[in-house]
């Protein structure tokens, strides 16, 4: 996630200057946030009376038939391979080459798209129908200087690679494309260049931008909120997955509402007016798509509102909550599989007033 001081999500001094209108719009936005149902507590388990020390037996339900299951082992393999700074041209080429080789090994056709100062990597299936609608799963692969960027954003790249593996042979009405952006940390240069190529946007029905998926915090109050605003978060700890979308593409956003009790709770955040009055919600690669009227969501662990290692040397894989990381990736895999089936119309709704910039 790119940090722009004037955006100031979490920067109290900036937030103190937020106008009343800004606060009102955000309050309305956040009041409409929806969370997936929090699982009901399980009924108490009756332990056999023959021994007070017999542990209760945990019975896990088998995963639904046909649901593609992501692998935490594969995810962490990717994290290990990407566990280096990705700032210089050489660093970034190393990451890009790893992603490209991984995708090719799974049968994907990769292509590099150069722009002024970097290279985006795209991947599609060899038999992809060029006339079919496309679902993009995207993540940025660069990091800032001085950080290995495990959460920001090796986690998003690892998840995209794993989703490519589990959904690579899916035959559906829509086609899946993987896009790994360069230089998100340099003011969204890679995604901005990507959307300026009109052919890249042909038939794109929806975009999921994976932006930091591996971190949770579990002490009361560890989940920060923008000062002066009250977000109806699912709890006062940082254990939920946030999905940020624009109000003109609600079906895409609502597709992420999570119903499985064994996966992280999701908080869906519909943003009006393309975020023009809430720039804190524009800090990643979904933003250039919004301004091309293409439906896109940012999937995130909320970055520096939760993760104290954000943009620090300490942003390393050993800080991860592996269960959450796997669950967050599973949510994106499940949602993507559903979107690929094509039964959800993703065409944009009528633009709201005052959204033309
Ligand atoms: Zn960042």
Boltz pocket constraint, residues with backbone or C-beta under 6 A from the ligand:
constraints:
  - pocket:
      binder: B
      contacts: [[A, 1], [A, 2], [A, 3], [A, 144], [A, 152], [A, 185], [A, 311]]
      max_distance: 6.0
